[in-house]
Amino acid sequence: MYPEYLNDLNVLVCPSAAFADTPEKIWDQGNNPSTNWKEAFEAGHLPFANNGTVEPCEVYDHPYIYFGWALSSTLLSTAEAIENFDVNVMEEPNGLIHQLEADPRRAYEDWTLTVPLTAAFPSLTVYRLREGIERFLITDINNPAAANQAQSDVAVMWDAIGEEASHFNHVPGGSNVLFMDGHVEFIRFVPTSAEPNTGNKFPVNGGGLVVHEATHGGHEHEQP
C-alpha cells in the first residue's frame, strides 16, 4: 500500500495520541509504545531503522489498528460472539495470531474459524477485505441498499484502544473508526461490570480488546 496508494504517512498519525510526532520519529526511530516494533528491532528484522526514512516494514500497530478481514460490527456486539472471537483469535494452536506467526502469508487469505461466532452466524469463513466482499455479508438479496448497509458495518481501521485511559488516543475513552464504505464514526468505550465488554459495538468493546491483545503480542490474557 505504501508508497503507491498511501504516499503520506502523516495520515496514519493521530494528532491526539500521547506519542504523536513525525512518522520518522514514530516508526523509523521507534518512538511508539508498540512491543511488536521493539521485538522486531531487537530480532534484527528492521535493518534500516534509524536511517531517517520510514520503510514499509517499520510501520506497526500504533496509533491505529488495521483489521484486514470483513466482520460485521453489529455481529461482534454480543457476549457470545466476542467470547468465540477471542477463541478464534487467541487460542493455541489454531488461533489467528498463531497462524500468522507460523506463516505471515496467511494475512492475504480468507480466515477459517475454529468455532462459529454465533449460532445465528454458523459460517466458518471470514473473508479477507477486498472490493465487493460485502456481498457475502448480505442477508436480504432483494434489498437494493443492502450492499451499502453491509459496507457501513465493516470496521477497517480505528484508534487503538485498551483497558486503561492512557491507551486511548482520545480520552476519556473512545475511538474514531473508519468503515469500509469510507465513513468515520467516533464510538465511545463504555465500561461494563460484566465480561466480555458489550458496552458498544465492535471494535470499541471486548472484541476490540481482543484485537488489541493480539496486536500487542499478548498471548497470555484474561477474557476481555
mmCIF file of the C-alpha atoms, coordinates in Angstrom:
data_MODEL
# 
_entry.id   MODEL 
# 
loop_
_atom_site.group_PDB 
_atom_site.id 
_atom_site.type_symbol 
_atom_site.label_atom_id 
_atom_site.label_alt_id 
_atom_site.label_comp_id 
_atom_site.label_asym_id 
_atom_site.label_entity_id 
_atom_site.label_seq_id 
_atom_site.pdbx_PDB_ins_code 
_atom_site.Cartn_x 
_atom_site.Cartn_y 
_atom_site.Cartn_z 
_atom_site.occupancy 
_atom_site.B_iso_or_equiv 
_atom_site.pdbx_formal_charge 
_atom_site.auth_seq_id 
_atom_site.auth_comp_id 
_atom_site.auth_asym_id 
_atom_site.auth_atom_id 
_atom_site.pdbx_PDB_model_num 
ATOM 1   C CA . MET A 1 1   ? 0.000   0.000   0.000  1.00 0.00 ? 1   MET A CA 1 
ATOM 2   C CA . TYR A 1 2   ? 2.842   2.391   0.857  1.00 0.00 ? 2   TYR A CA 1 
ATOM 3   C CA . PRO A 1 3   ? 4.036   4.361   -1.037 1.00 0.00 ? 3   PRO A CA 1 
ATOM 4   C CA . GLU A 1 4   ? 1.925   3.552   -4.122 1.00 0.00 ? 4   GLU A CA 1 
ATOM 5   C CA . TYR A 1 5   ? -1.548  4.237   -2.679 1.00 0.00 ? 5   TYR A CA 1 
ATOM 6   C CA . LEU A 1 6   ? -0.763  5.820   0.672  1.00 0.00 ? 6   LEU A CA 1 
ATOM 7   C CA . ASN A 1 7   ? 2.013   8.284   -0.038 1.00 0.00 ? 7   ASN A CA 1 
ATOM 8   C CA . ASP A 1 8   ? 1.822   10.452  3.091  1.00 0.00 ? 8   ASP A CA 1 
ATOM 9   C CA . LEU A 1 9   ? 2.422   8.625   6.359  1.00 0.00 ? 9   LEU A CA 1 
ATOM 10  C CA . ASN A 1 10  ? 1.144   11.593  8.339  1.00 0.00 ? 10  ASN A CA 1 
ATOM 11  C CA . VAL A 1 11  ? -2.330  10.244  7.562  1.00 0.00 ? 11  VAL A CA 1 
ATOM 12  C CA . LEU A 1 12  ? -1.522  7.374   9.937  1.00 0.00 ? 12  LEU A CA 1 
ATOM 13  C CA . VAL A 1 13  ? -0.504  9.647   12.809 1.00 0.00 ? 13  VAL A CA 1 
ATOM 14  C CA . CYS A 1 14  ? -3.298  10.555  15.215 1.00 0.00 ? 14  CYS A CA 1 
ATOM 15  C CA . PRO A 1 15  ? -2.626  14.104  16.468 1.00 0.00 ? 15  PRO A CA 1 
ATOM 16  C CA . SER A 1 16  ? -4.310  13.220  19.761 1.00 0.00 ? 16  SER A CA 1 
ATOM 17  C CA . ALA A 1 17  ? -2.002  10.283  20.508 1.00 0.00 ? 17  ALA A CA 1 
ATOM 18  C CA . ALA A 1 18  ? 0.256   10.721  23.536 1.00 0.00 ? 18  ALA A CA 1 
ATOM 19  C CA . PHE A 1 19  ? 3.302   9.953   21.354 1.00 0.00 ? 19  PHE A CA 1 
ATOM 20  C CA . ALA A 1 20  ? 2.207   11.938  18.267 1.00 0.00 ? 20  ALA A CA 1 
ATOM 21  C CA . ASP A 1 21  ? 5.262   13.058  16.311 1.00 0.00 ? 21  ASP A CA 1 
ATOM 22  C CA . THR A 1 22  ? 6.706   12.854  12.826 1.00 0.00 ? 22  THR A CA 1 
ATOM 23  C CA . PRO A 1 23  ? 6.430   9.499   11.006 1.00 0.00 ? 23  PRO A CA 1 
ATOM 24  C CA . GLU A 1 24  ? 10.227  9.253   11.064 1.00 0.00 ? 24  GLU A CA 1 
ATOM 25  C CA . LYS A 1 25  ? 10.391  9.501   14.859 1.00 0.00 ? 25  LYS A CA 1 
ATOM 26  C CA . ILE A 1 26  ? 7.415   7.184   15.417 1.00 0.00 ? 26  ILE A CA 1 
ATOM 27  C CA . TRP A 1 27  ? 8.356   4.352   13.051 1.00 0.00 ? 27  TRP A CA 1 
ATOM 28  C CA . ASP A 1 28  ? 11.939  4.781   11.839 1.00 0.00 ? 28  ASP A CA 1 
ATOM 29  C CA . GLN A 1 29  ? 13.243  5.580   15.338 1.00 0.00 ? 29  GLN A CA 1 
ATOM 30  C CA . GLY A 1 30  ? 10.641  3.502   17.177 1.00 0.00 ? 30  GLY A CA 1 
ATOM 31  C CA . ASN A 1 31  ? 9.322   6.241   19.443 1.00 0.00 ? 31  ASN A CA 1 
ATOM 32  C CA . ASN A 1 32  ? 5.993   4.484   19.921 1.00 0.00 ? 32  ASN A CA 1 
ATOM 33  C CA . PRO A 1 33  ? 4.580   2.036   22.501 1.00 0.00 ? 33  PRO A CA 1 
ATOM 34  C CA . SER A 1 34  ? 4.472   -0.932  20.111 1.00 0.00 ? 34  SER A CA 1 
ATOM 35  C CA . THR A 1 35  ? 6.031   -4.021  21.669 1.00 0.00 ? 35  THR A CA 1 
ATOM 36  C CA . ASN A 1 36  ? 5.942   -5.603  18.203 1.00 0.00 ? 36  ASN A CA 1 
ATOM 37  C CA . TRP A 1 37  ? 8.196   -2.860  16.789 1.00 0.00 ? 37  TRP A CA 1 
ATOM 38  C CA . LYS A 1 38  ? 10.685  -3.240  19.627 1.00 0.00 ? 38  LYS A CA 1 
ATOM 39  C CA . GLU A 1 39  ? 10.757  -7.045  19.358 1.00 0.00 ? 39  GLU A CA 1 
ATOM 40  C CA . ALA A 1 40  ? 11.266  -6.850  15.578 1.00 0.00 ? 40  ALA A CA 1 
ATOM 41  C CA . PHE A 1 41  ? 14.092  -4.339  16.032 1.00 0.00 ? 41  PHE A CA 1 
ATOM 42  C CA . GLU A 1 42  ? 15.830  -6.447  18.674 1.00 0.00 ? 42  GLU A CA 1 
ATOM 43  C CA . ALA A 1 43  ? 15.497  -9.543  16.468 1.00 0.00 ? 43  ALA A CA 1 
ATOM 44  C CA . GLY A 1 44  ? 17.160  -7.743  13.558 1.00 0.00 ? 44  GLY A CA 1 
ATOM 45  C CA . HIS A 1 45  ? 14.060  -7.620  11.370 1.00 0.00 ? 45  HIS A CA 1 
ATOM 46  C CA . LEU A 1 46  ? 14.258  -3.828  10.901 1.00 0.00 ? 46  LEU A CA 1 
ATOM 47  C CA . PRO A 1 47  ? 17.753  -3.409  9.406  1.00 0.00 ? 47  PRO A CA 1 
ATOM 48  C CA . PHE A 1 48  ? 17.083  0.103   8.091  1.00 0.00 ? 48  PHE A CA 1 
ATOM 49  C CA . ALA A 1 49  ? 15.782  1.572   11.348 1.00 0.00 ? 49  ALA A CA 1 
ATOM 50  C CA . ASN A 1 50  ? 17.200  4.967   12.324 1.00 0.00 ? 50  ASN A CA 1 
ATOM 51  C CA . ASN A 1 51  ? 18.299  5.818   8.782  1.00 0.00 ? 51  ASN A CA 1 
ATOM 52  C CA . GLY A 1 52  ? 15.967  8.823   8.546  1.00 0.00 ? 52  GLY A CA 1 
ATOM 53  C CA . THR A 1 53  ? 13.482  7.138   6.174  1.00 0.00 ? 53  THR A CA 1 
ATOM 54  C CA . VAL A 1 54  ? 10.352  5.175   7.070  1.00 0.00 ? 54  VAL A CA 1 
ATOM 55  C CA . GLU A 1 55  ? 10.392  1.759   5.407  1.00 0.00 ? 55  GLU A CA 1 
ATOM 56  C CA . PRO A 1 56  ? 7.059   -0.092  4.933  1.00 0.00 ? 56  PRO A CA 1 
ATOM 57  C CA . CYS A 1 57  ? 8.185   -2.875  7.293  1.00 0.00 ? 57  CYS A CA 1 
ATOM 58  C CA . GLU A 1 58  ? 8.693   -0.342  10.101 1.00 0.00 ? 58  GLU A CA 1 
ATOM 59  C CA . VAL A 1 59  ? 5.049   0.772   10.290 1.00 0.00 ? 59  VAL A CA 1 
ATOM 60  C CA . TYR A 1 60  ? 3.481   -1.162  13.134 1.00 0.00 ? 60  TYR A CA 1 
ATOM 61  C CA . ASP A 1 61  ? 0.311   -1.152  15.232 1.00 0.00 ? 61  ASP A CA 1 
ATOM 62  C CA . HIS A 1 62  ? 0.254   2.373   16.670 1.00 0.00 ? 62  HIS A CA 1 
ATOM 63  C CA . PRO A 1 63  ? -1.580  4.695   16.749 1.00 0.00 ? 63  PRO A CA 1 
ATOM 64  C CA . TYR A 1 64  ? -4.168  2.949   14.553 1.00 0.00 ? 64  TYR A CA 1 
ATOM 65  C CA . ILE A 1 65  ? -5.244  -0.680  14.318 1.00 0.00 ? 65  ILE A CA 1 
ATOM 66  C CA . TYR A 1 66  ? -5.950  -2.212  10.900 1.00 0.00 ? 66  TYR A CA 1 
ATOM 67  C CA . PHE A 1 67  ? -8.005  -5.397  10.687 1.00 0.00 ? 67  PHE A CA 1 
ATOM 68  C CA . GLY A 1 68  ? -7.952  -6.966  7.251  1.00 0.00 ? 68  GLY A CA 1 
ATOM 69  C CA . TRP A 1 69  ? -10.991 -9.276  7.441  1.00 0.00 ? 69  TRP A CA 1 
ATOM 70  C CA . ALA A 1 70  ? -14.630 -8.419  6.861  1.00 0.00 ? 70  ALA A CA 1 
ATOM 71  C CA . LEU A 1 71  ? -16.532 -8.713  10.128 1.00 0.00 ? 71  LEU A CA 1 
ATOM 72  C CA . SER A 1 72  ? -19.843 -7.110  10.974 1.00 0.00 ? 72  SER A CA 1 
ATOM 73  C CA . SER A 1 73  ? -19.587 -4.630  13.846 1.00 0.00 ? 73  SER A CA 1 
ATOM 74  C CA . THR A 1 74  ? -23.174 -5.436  14.749 1.00 0.00 ? 74  THR A CA 1 
ATOM 75  C CA . LEU A 1 75  ? -22.421 -9.166  14.853 1.00 0.00 ? 75  LEU A CA 1 
ATOM 76  C CA . LEU A 1 76  ? -19.498 -8.648  17.237 1.00 0.00 ? 76  LEU A CA 1 
ATOM 77  C CA . SER A 1 77  ? -21.616 -6.819  19.797 1.00 0.00 ? 77  SER A CA 1 
ATOM 78  C CA . THR A 1 78  ? -22.872 -9.779  21.841 1.00 0.00 ? 78  THR A CA 1 
ATOM 79  C CA . ALA A 1 79  ? -21.117 -11.677 24.624 1.00 0.00 ? 79  ALA A CA 1 
ATOM 80  C CA . GLU A 1 80  ? -21.399 -14.951 22.700 1.00 0.00 ? 80  GLU A CA 1 
ATOM 81  C CA . ALA A 1 81  ? -19.765 -13.519 19.580 1.00 0.00 ? 81  ALA A CA 1 
ATOM 82  C CA . ILE A 1 82  ? -16.961 -11.790 21.492 1.00 0.00 ? 82  ILE A CA 1 
ATOM 83  C CA . GLU A 1 83  ? -16.128 -14.902 23.517 1.00 0.00 ? 83  GLU A CA 1 
ATOM 84  C CA . ASN A 1 84  ? -15.950 -17.013 20.363 1.00 0.00 ? 84  ASN A CA 1 
ATOM 85  C CA . PHE A 1 85  ? -13.970 -14.277 18.598 1.00 0.00 ? 85  PHE A CA 1 
ATOM 86  C CA . ASP A 1 86  ? -11.466 -14.439 21.440 1.00 0.00 ? 86  ASP A CA 1 
ATOM 87  C CA . VAL A 1 87  ? -11.104 -18.210 20.945 1.00 0.00 ? 87  VAL A CA 1 
ATOM 88  C CA . ASN A 1 88  ? -10.671 -17.835 17.188 1.00 0.00 ? 88  ASN A CA 1 
ATOM 89  C CA . VAL A 1 89  ? -8.018  -15.128 17.521 1.00 0.00 ? 89  VAL A CA 1 
ATOM 90  C CA . MET A 1 90  ? -6.024  -16.166 20.570 1.00 0.00 ? 90  MET A CA 1 
ATOM 91  C CA . GLU A 1 91  ? -6.341  -19.878 21.320 1.00 0.00 ? 91  GLU A CA 1 
ATOM 92  C CA . GLU A 1 92  ? -3.389  -22.125 20.521 1.00 0.00 ? 92  GLU A CA 1 
ATOM 93  C CA . PRO A 1 93  ? -2.535  -23.614 18.110 1.00 0.00 ? 93  PRO A CA 1 
ATOM 94  C CA . ASN A 1 94  ? -5.181  -22.583 15.574 1.00 0.00 ? 94  ASN A CA 1 
ATOM 95  C CA . GLY A 1 95  ? -5.973  -19.033 16.664 1.00 0.00 ? 95  GLY A CA 1 
ATOM 96  C CA . LEU A 1 96  ? -5.448  -16.368 14.004 1.00 0.00 ? 96  LEU A CA 1 
ATOM 97  C CA . ILE A 1 97  ? -2.491  -14.761 15.763 1.00 0.00 ? 97  ILE A CA 1 
ATOM 98  C CA . HIS A 1 98  ? -0.671  -18.102 15.962 1.00 0.00 ? 98  HIS A CA 1 
ATOM 99  C CA . GLN A 1 99  ? -1.435  -18.893 12.313 1.00 0.00 ? 99  GLN A CA 1 
ATOM 100 C CA . LEU A 1 100 ? 0.045   -15.544 11.259 1.00 0.00 ? 100 LEU A CA 1 
ATOM 101 C CA . GLU A 1 101 ? 3.160   -16.066 13.344 1.00 0.00 ? 101 GLU A CA 1 
ATOM 102 C CA . ALA A 1 102 ? 3.670   -19.501 11.785 1.00 0.00 ? 102 ALA A CA 1 
ATOM 103 C CA . ASP A 1 103 ? 3.040   -18.249 8.238  1.00 0.00 ? 103 ASP A CA 1 
ATOM 104 C CA . PRO A 1 104 ? 2.690   -14.472 7.620  1.00 0.00 ? 104 PRO A CA 1 
ATOM 105 C CA . ARG A 1 105 ? 1.291   -15.209 4.142  1.00 0.00 ? 105 ARG A CA 1 
ATOM 106 C CA . ARG A 1 106 ? -1.973  -16.189 5.824  1.00 0.00 ? 106 ARG A CA 1 
ATOM 107 C CA . ALA A 1 107 ? -2.628  -12.455 6.156  1.00 0.00 ? 107 ALA A CA 1 
ATOM 108 C CA . TYR A 1 108 ? -3.577  -12.435 2.466  1.00 0.00 ? 108 TYR A CA 1 
ATOM 109 C CA . GLU A 1 109 ? -6.054  -15.299 2.720  1.00 0.00 ? 109 GLU A CA 1 
ATOM 110 C CA . ASP A 1 110 ? -9.605  -15.772 3.958  1.00 0.00 ? 110 ASP A CA 1 
ATOM 111 C CA . TRP A 1 111 ? -9.734  -16.727 7.621  1.00 0.00 ? 111 TRP A CA 1 
ATOM 112 C CA . THR A 1 112 ? -11.168 -20.117 8.613  1.00 0.00 ? 112 THR A CA 1 
ATOM 113 C CA . LEU A 1 113 ? -12.628 -20.041 12.115 1.00 0.00 ? 113 LEU A CA 1 
ATOM 114 C CA . THR A 1 114 ? -12.314 -22.915 14.560 1.00 0.00 ? 114 THR A CA 1 
ATOM 115 C CA . VAL A 1 115 ? -15.776 -22.265 16.031 1.00 0.00 ? 115 VAL A CA 1 
ATOM 116 C CA . PRO A 1 116 ? -18.697 -20.177 14.677 1.00 0.00 ? 116 PRO A CA 1 
ATOM 117 C CA . LEU A 1 117 ? -19.032 -16.696 16.156 1.00 0.00 ? 117 LEU A CA 1 
ATOM 118 C CA . THR A 1 118 ? -22.713 -17.252 16.956 1.00 0.00 ? 118 THR A CA 1 
ATOM 119 C CA . ALA A 1 119 ? -25.351 -19.891 16.424 1.00 0.00 ? 119 ALA A CA 1 
ATOM 120 C CA . ALA A 1 120 ? -27.117 -17.423 14.130 1.00 0.00 ? 120 ALA A CA 1 
ATOM 121 C CA . PHE A 1 121 ? -23.909 -16.973 12.067 1.00 0.00 ? 121 PHE A CA 1 
ATOM 122 C CA . PRO A 1 122 ? -22.680 -20.557 11.554 1.00 0.00 ? 122 PRO A CA 1 
ATOM 123 C CA . SER A 1 123 ? -20.225 -19.796 8.743  1.00 0.00 ? 123 SER A CA 1 
ATOM 124 C CA . LEU A 1 124 ? -16.603 -20.680 9.472  1.00 0.00 ? 124 LEU A CA 1 
ATOM 125 C CA . THR A 1 125 ? -15.214 -18.406 6.754  1.00 0.00 ? 125 THR A CA 1 
ATOM 126 C CA . VAL A 1 126 ? -14.324 -14.762 7.360  1.00 0.00 ? 126 VAL A CA 1 
ATOM 127 C CA . TYR A 1 127 ? -13.361 -13.122 4.073  1.00 0.00 ? 127 TYR A CA 1 
ATOM 128 C CA . ARG A 1 128 ? -10.278 -11.027 3.509  1.00 0.00 ? 128 ARG A CA 1 
ATOM 129 C CA . LEU A 1 129 ? -11.098 -7.399  2.784  1.00 0.00 ? 129 LEU A CA 1 
ATOM 130 C CA . ARG A 1 130 ? -11.319 -6.745  -0.927 1.00 0.00 ? 130 ARG A CA 1 
ATOM 131 C CA . GLU A 1 131 ? -13.552 -4.873  -3.338 1.00 0.00 ? 131 GLU A CA 1 
ATOM 132 C CA . GLY A 1 132 ? -17.054 -6.314  -3.417 1.00 0.00 ? 132 GLY A CA 1 
ATOM 133 C CA . ILE A 1 133 ? -16.587 -8.580  -0.412 1.00 0.00 ? 133 ILE A CA 1 
ATOM 134 C CA . GLU A 1 134 ? -19.613 -7.019  1.275  1.00 0.00 ? 134 GLU A CA 1 
ATOM 135 C CA . ARG A 1 135 ? -21.911 -9.128  -0.908 1.00 0.00 ? 135 ARG A CA 1 
ATOM 136 C CA . PHE A 1 136 ? -21.062 -12.116 1.293  1.00 0.00 ? 136 PHE A CA 1 
ATOM 137 C CA . LEU A 1 137 ? -22.495 -10.250 4.296  1.00 0.00 ? 137 LEU A CA 1 
ATOM 138 C CA . ILE A 1 138 ? -25.852 -9.525  2.667  1.00 0.00 ? 138 ILE A CA 1 
ATOM 139 C CA . THR A 1 139 ? -28.773 -11.497 4.018  1.00 0.00 ? 139 THR A CA 1 
ATOM 140 C CA . ASP A 1 140 ? -31.536 -9.757  2.058  1.00 0.00 ? 140 ASP A CA 1 
ATOM 141 C CA . ILE A 1 141 ? -30.578 -10.002 -1.617 1.00 0.00 ? 141 ILE A CA 1 
ATOM 142 C CA . ASN A 1 142 ? -33.790 -8.240  -2.637 1.00 0.00 ? 142 ASN A CA 1 
ATOM 143 C CA . ASN A 1 143 ? -32.849 -5.049  -0.810 1.00 0.00 ? 143 ASN A CA 1 
ATOM 144 C CA . PRO A 1 144 ? -31.045 -2.685  -3.258 1.00 0.00 ? 144 PRO A CA 1 
ATOM 145 C CA . ALA A 1 145 ? -29.431 -0.780  -0.365 1.00 0.00 ? 145 ALA A CA 1 
ATOM 146 C CA . ALA A 1 146 ? -28.079 -3.932  1.270  1.00 0.00 ? 146 ALA A CA 1 
ATOM 147 C CA . ALA A 1 147 ? -24.565 -3.608  -0.180 1.00 0.00 ? 147 ALA A CA 1 
ATOM 148 C CA . ASN A 1 148 ? -24.120 -0.078  1.187  1.00 0.00 ? 148 ASN A CA 1 
ATOM 149 C CA . GLN A 1 149 ? -25.511 -1.144  4.548  1.00 0.00 ? 149 GLN A CA 1 
ATOM 150 C CA . ALA A 1 150 ? -23.082 -4.059  4.670  1.00 0.00 ? 150 ALA A CA 1 
ATOM 151 C CA . GLN A 1 151 ? -20.083 -1.841  3.884  1.00 0.00 ? 151 GLN A CA 1 
ATOM 152 C CA . SER A 1 152 ? -21.100 0.672   6.537  1.00 0.00 ? 152 SER A CA 1 
ATOM 153 C CA . ASP A 1 153 ? -20.947 -2.058  9.197  1.00 0.00 ? 153 ASP A CA 1 
ATOM 154 C CA . VAL A 1 154 ? -17.437 -3.383  8.454  1.00 0.00 ? 154 VAL A CA 1 
ATOM 155 C CA . ALA A 1 155 ? -14.726 -1.697  10.552 1.00 0.00 ? 155 ALA A CA 1 
ATOM 156 C CA . VAL A 1 156 ? -11.404 -1.397  8.711  1.00 0.00 ? 156 VAL A CA 1 
ATOM 157 C CA . MET A 1 157 ? -9.161  0.810   10.871 1.00 0.00 ? 157 MET A CA 1 
ATOM 158 C CA . TRP A 1 158 ? -9.508  2.542   14.227 1.00 0.00 ? 158 TRP A CA 1 
ATOM 159 C CA . ASP A 1 159 ? -7.735  4.300   17.079 1.00 0.00 ? 159 ASP A CA 1 
ATOM 160 C CA . ALA A 1 160 ? -6.029  1.738   19.295 1.00 0.00 ? 160 ALA A CA 1 
ATOM 161 C CA . ILE A 1 161 ? -7.950  1.033   22.497 1.00 0.00 ? 161 ILE A CA 1 
ATOM 162 C CA . GLY A 1 162 ? -7.025  -0.645  25.769 1.00 0.00 ? 162 GLY A CA 1 
ATOM 163 C CA . GLU A 1 163 ? -8.055  -1.299  29.350 1.00 0.00 ? 163 GLU A CA 1 
ATOM 164 C CA . GLU A 1 164 ? -6.568  1.968   30.635 1.00 0.00 ? 164 GLU A CA 1 
ATOM 165 C CA . ALA A 1 165 ? -7.258  5.596   29.699 1.00 0.00 ? 165 ALA A CA 1 
ATOM 166 C CA . SER A 1 166 ? -3.589  6.098   28.751 1.00 0.00 ? 166 SER A CA 1 
ATOM 167 C CA . HIS A 1 167 ? -4.006  3.539   25.962 1.00 0.00 ? 167 HIS A CA 1 
ATOM 168 C CA . PHE A 1 168 ? -6.578  5.688   24.157 1.00 0.00 ? 168 PHE A CA 1 
ATOM 169 C CA . ASN A 1 169 ? -5.737  8.392   21.647 1.00 0.00 ? 169 ASN A CA 1 
ATOM 170 C CA . HIS A 1 170 ? -8.926  10.158  22.750 1.00 0.00 ? 170 HIS A CA 1 
ATOM 171 C CA . VAL A 1 171 ? -9.528  10.492  26.490 1.00 0.00 ? 171 VAL A CA 1 
ATOM 172 C CA . PRO A 1 172 ? -11.891 9.788   28.242 1.00 0.00 ? 172 PRO A CA 1 
ATOM 173 C CA . GLY A 1 173 ? -12.072 6.701   26.107 1.00 0.00 ? 173 GLY A CA 1 
ATOM 174 C CA . GLY A 1 174 ? -13.269 6.473   22.551 1.00 0.00 ? 174 GLY A CA 1 
ATOM 175 C CA . SER A 1 175 ? -12.127 5.694   19.054 1.00 0.00 ? 175 SER A CA 1 
ATOM 176 C CA . ASN A 1 176 ? -12.543 7.073   15.555 1.00 0.00 ? 176 ASN A CA 1 
ATOM 177 C CA . VAL A 1 177 ? -13.484 4.105   13.384 1.00 0.00 ? 177 VAL A CA 1 
ATOM 178 C CA . LEU A 1 178 ? -13.089 4.002   9.598  1.00 0.00 ? 178 LEU A CA 1 
ATOM 179 C CA . PHE A 1 179 ? -15.683 1.749   7.975  1.00 0.00 ? 179 PHE A CA 1 
ATOM 180 C CA . MET A 1 180 ? -15.484 0.048   4.606  1.00 0.00 ? 180 MET A CA 1 
ATOM 181 C CA . ASP A 1 181 ? -17.860 2.498   2.935  1.00 0.00 ? 181 ASP A CA 1 
ATOM 182 C CA . GLY A 1 182 ? -15.490 5.356   3.815  1.00 0.00 ? 182 GLY A CA 1 
ATOM 183 C CA . HIS A 1 183 ? -17.405 6.969   6.669  1.00 0.00 ? 183 HIS A CA 1 
ATOM 184 C CA . VAL A 1 184 ? -15.728 7.622   10.023 1.00 0.00 ? 184 VAL A CA 1 
ATOM 185 C CA . GLU A 1 185 ? -17.627 7.323   13.282 1.00 0.00 ? 185 GLU A CA 1 
ATOM 186 C CA . PHE A 1 186 ? -16.496 8.253   16.791 1.00 0.00 ? 186 PHE A CA 1 
ATOM 187 C CA . ILE A 1 187 ? -17.538 5.454   19.144 1.00 0.00 ? 187 ILE A CA 1 
ATOM 188 C CA . ARG A 1 188 ? -17.180 5.770   22.905 1.00 0.00 ? 188 ARG A CA 1 
ATOM 189 C CA . PHE A 1 189 ? -15.789 2.974   25.033 1.00 0.00 ? 189 PHE A CA 1 
ATOM 190 C CA . VAL A 1 190 ? -18.461 2.200   27.631 1.00 0.00 ? 190 VAL A CA 1 
ATOM 191 C CA . PRO A 1 191 ? -17.136 0.298   30.689 1.00 0.00 ? 191 PRO A CA 1 
ATOM 192 C CA . THR A 1 192 ? -19.293 -2.580  31.880 1.00 0.00 ? 192 THR A CA 1 
ATOM 193 C CA . SER A 1 193 ? -19.261 -4.616  35.075 1.00 0.00 ? 193 SER A CA 1 
ATOM 194 C CA . ALA A 1 194 ? -19.703 -7.886  33.187 1.00 0.00 ? 194 ALA A CA 1 
ATOM 195 C CA . GLU A 1 195 ? -17.190 -9.508  30.865 1.00 0.00 ? 195 GLU A CA 1 
ATOM 196 C CA . PRO A 1 196 ? -16.753 -9.521  27.981 1.00 0.00 ? 196 PRO A CA 1 
ATOM 197 C CA . ASN A 1 197 ? -17.413 -5.834  27.463 1.00 0.00 ? 197 ASN A CA 1 
ATOM 198 C CA . THR A 1 198 ? -20.552 -5.291  25.362 1.00 0.00 ? 198 THR A CA 1 
ATOM 199 C CA . GLY A 1 199 ? -20.944 -1.597  26.092 1.00 0.00 ? 199 GLY A CA 1 
ATOM 200 C CA . ASN A 1 200 ? -20.788 -0.643  22.430 1.00 0.00 ? 200 ASN A CA 1 
ATOM 201 C CA . LYS A 1 201 ? -20.327 -2.212  19.007 1.00 0.00 ? 201 LYS A CA 1 
ATOM 202 C CA . PHE A 1 202 ? -17.098 -3.637  17.621 1.00 0.00 ? 202 PHE A CA 1 
ATOM 203 C CA . PRO A 1 203 ? -14.331 -2.537  17.659 1.00 0.00 ? 203 PRO A CA 1 
ATOM 204 C CA . VAL A 1 204 ? -14.908 -0.389  20.742 1.00 0.00 ? 204 VAL A CA 1 
ATOM 205 C CA . ASN A 1 205 ? -15.866 -3.244  23.038 1.00 0.00 ? 205 ASN A CA 1 
ATOM 206 C CA . GLY A 1 206 ? -14.466 -6.573  24.211 1.00 0.00 ? 206 GLY A CA 1 
ATOM 207 C CA . GLY A 1 207 ? -13.877 -7.620  20.608 1.00 0.00 ? 207 GLY A CA 1 
ATOM 208 C CA . GLY A 1 208 ? -11.625 -4.626  20.099 1.00 0.00 ? 208 GLY A CA 1 
ATOM 209 C CA . LEU A 1 209 ? -9.750  -5.518  23.275 1.00 0.00 ? 209 LEU A CA 1 
ATOM 210 C CA . VAL A 1 210 ? -9.107  -8.978  21.811 1.00 0.00 ? 210 VAL A CA 1 
ATOM 211 C CA . VAL A 1 211 ? -7.541  -7.358  18.731 1.00 0.00 ? 211 VAL A CA 1 
ATOM 212 C CA . HIS A 1 212 ? -5.540  -5.015  20.996 1.00 0.00 ? 212 HIS A CA 1 
ATOM 213 C CA . GLU A 1 213 ? -4.212  -8.007  22.917 1.00 0.00 ? 213 GLU A CA 1 
ATOM 214 C CA . ALA A 1 214 ? -3.321  -9.896  19.743 1.00 0.00 ? 214 ALA A CA 1 
ATOM 215 C CA . THR A 1 215 ? -1.569  -6.988  18.018 1.00 0.00 ? 215 THR A CA 1 
ATOM 216 C CA . HIS A 1 216 ? 0.469   -6.196  21.107 1.00 0.00 ? 216 HIS A CA 1 
ATOM 217 C CA . GLY A 1 217 ? 1.965   -9.656  21.374 1.00 0.00 ? 217 GLY A CA 1 
ATOM 218 C CA . GLY A 1 218 ? -0.060  -10.659 24.431 1.00 0.00 ? 218 GLY A CA 1 
ATOM 219 C CA . HIS A 1 219 ? -0.935  -14.333 24.134 1.00 0.00 ? 219 HIS A CA 1 
ATOM 220 C CA . GLU A 1 220 ? -1.419  -14.897 27.859 1.00 0.00 ? 220 GLU A CA 1 
ATOM 221 C CA . HIS A 1 221 ? -4.578  -12.975 28.540 1.00 0.00 ? 221 HIS A CA 1 
ATOM 222 C CA . GLU A 1 222 ? -7.753  -12.757 30.530 1.00 0.00 ? 222 GLU A CA 1 
ATOM 223 C CA . GLN A 1 223 ? -11.185 -12.795 28.935 1.00 0.00 ? 223 GLN A CA 1 
ATOM 224 C CA . PRO A 1 224 ? -11.839 -9.271  27.526 1.00 0.00 ? 224 PRO A CA 1 
# 
